[in-house]
Amino acid sequence: MIDPEKQIVQPSSFACDSSSDSTSVLFKTSPTPAPSRSTLPVASEIPPSQIAEIPPPPDGGTLAWLHVFFGHMVFFNTIGVTNSYGVFEQYYTETLGHSPSTVGWIGGIQMFLIFFGGVFSGRATDAGYFRHCFVAGVVLQVLGTCLTSLCEHKFYGIFLCQAVCYGLGAGLLFTPGLSVTSSYFSKRRTLAMGIVAAGGATGGMVYPAVVNALLYHSNVGFAWTMRAIALIMLITHIPSIIGYRPYIPPRSTGPLVEWSAFREKPFVTFIAANSLCFWGLYMAFFYLGTFARGTIHLSDSLNLVIVLNGVGVIGRMVPNILAHRFVGVANMNIICNTVCAICIFCWMAIDSAAGLYAWSAVYGLFAGAAQALFPTMTTHLTTDMSKIGTRTGMVFTIISFFCLTSPAIEGALIQDQGGNYMAAQLFAGSTVVVGALCLVLNRWFRVGWEMTKI
């Protein structure tokens, strides 16, 4: 007879930093009492026989690193595409005859659906429907991009295909891909997630380069440019369709939302912090191109988007390595978001092409780091890995509403000021400042003011 008390799934070491010192500090100094039995998953959610069969994560090896590659390609085709929206923002503003605020809704809805779908696709992944979500997501992504090729000069057609159809597909890929890949690692998870998140930067380089080459420097035209993008998406997804496999056995029961998580102060402050940070961080990815053409009078502004995303490859990997070895994810996240806020305020003083290129390189480095550390920290705040999809989806769904309104608010501020970007820059910088302060509060709830790696 199994003792019911032993059926409680114990928190795994995944939630803690790889440093044993930081782990002991985290549990020793936290003022929050240990969760009650009612807040922990019980073995009835996962059959006892399966619990006994679950070995520790491989934390390396061919299979685990293959899943890092698969996760990298998921970010390549989701965050990489949204980070490239600046090239479409510029093209649509010039050809559709709509204001930046109106055109911004396309990118805003696209990003909103990527994150919003997490609460559904994350729980479905935990329940054993990962492959259903993944294949459906690829189909919707490719279909939406192909249909966009038929909608040139038609705003609502582009909105439905590129924003809604593509966004729904990306939402079925993003959270499941992140949660499945993270389950293969424990001590090396920070490093692995940095490589995964770097896909957002490589995609942010490749897709603008494709658009620049086909749409602006050849006679291919908009329709075949979008078809070429759809083909790239399909080809880069094929290895993942074949090889992606969840490591954690599914749990058939459990709510769509784990409401008990909202009683955890670190979890709540983390959501608040990143919601505010993401309200401002993405402004440059949407409006840098139009700023360069309208304010700096730079004729070829697409290269700025490539620079902004290109340095993000370094930004998404090096800070994760430093966080893993020396600083800790939470500490590095505070540093990077603070620097991002300073950069956004400095953006207001730039009045030359050389200055804008230099600014793009610095901002892209730290904004890329902030984007990469965010999903890494999400997984570190999850103790029961059988709920990783559900909790990750909850975080992404709440943040999605801030991603939805960000480009529209900033575009409206730009339009209201007659094309002047200062009000939008002040808004973006201020939200990131408040978000960084919430990250400090999050750290305090976990370890207090003690200087330690976390």
Secondary structure, 3 states (H helix, E strand, C coil): CCCHHHHECCCCHHHCCCCHHHHHHHHHHCCCCCCCHHHCCECCCCCHHHHHHCCCCCCCCHHHHHHHHHHHHHHHHCHHHHHCHHHHHHHHHHHCCCCHHHHHHHHHHHHHHHHHCHHHHHHHHHCCCHHHHHHHHHHHHHHHHHHHCCCCCCHHHHHHHHHHHHHHHHHHHHHHHHHHHHCCCCCCHHHHHHHHHHHHHHHHHHHHHHHHHHHHCCCCHHHHHHHHHHHHHHHHHHHHHHHCCCCCCCCCCCCCCCHHHHHCHHHHHHHHHHHHHHHHHCHHHHHHHHHHHHCCCCCCCHHHHHHHHHHHHHHHHHHHHHHHHHHCHHHHHHHHHHHHHHHHHHHCCCCCHHHHHHHHHHHHHHHHHHHHHHHHHHHHCCCCHHHHHHHHHHHHHHHHHHHHHHHHHHHHHHHHCCCCCHHHHHHHHHHHHHHHHHHHHHHHHHHCCCCCCC
